[in-house]
Amino acid sequence: MDRIDPHATHAGPDPLRGGDQGTVPGGAPAGTFDPWRYRDQAGVADVDLVGYKVEATDGGIGKIDSASHEVGGSYLVVDTGPWIFGKKVMLPAGTVNQVDHDQRTVSVDRTRDQIKAAPEYDETSHSDPSYRDQLGGYYDETYGALPPGTAR
């Protein structure tokens, strides 16, 4: 029986770059983040999410004001109420970790501070390609700041 050399380079695929789901149920495919697509395991399934409460990893942030199921362009607009002075925030669909339809709650894998620091949203910007690039890039970069054990 051959022993595996732990210092050798193996020709097999990198497990962090494979096409399968990540190690956390509901996670984005390992090694990738598509900000504008709901994760397969999130439980969205073309349901109208308007009115659902949104929970960040460290507490509630508001209720969904509008939601999109556009192919390659899905997002949520969340009315934050008094949390950040009545502003709305736009969350790319890729941040949705899980949906509980019984509790009418959407869980996202970002902290309140990460959401608060996102590029500012105004009602005319959701379809602007440069705003989408900026927002998608911001949320892609914030994956490096996620706490250990959080879905990616």
Salt bridges, closest charged atoms under 4 A:
ASP40 OD1 - ARG37 NH1 3.22
ASP46 OD1 - HIS69 ND1 3.70
ASP65 OD2 - LYS88 NZ 2.60
GLU70 OE1 - ARG132 NH2 3.93
ASP109 OD2 - ARG39 NH2 2.49
ASP109 OD1 - ARG110 NH1 2.43
GLU120 OE2 - LYS87 NZ 3.91
GLU123 OE2 - LYS88 NZ 3.38
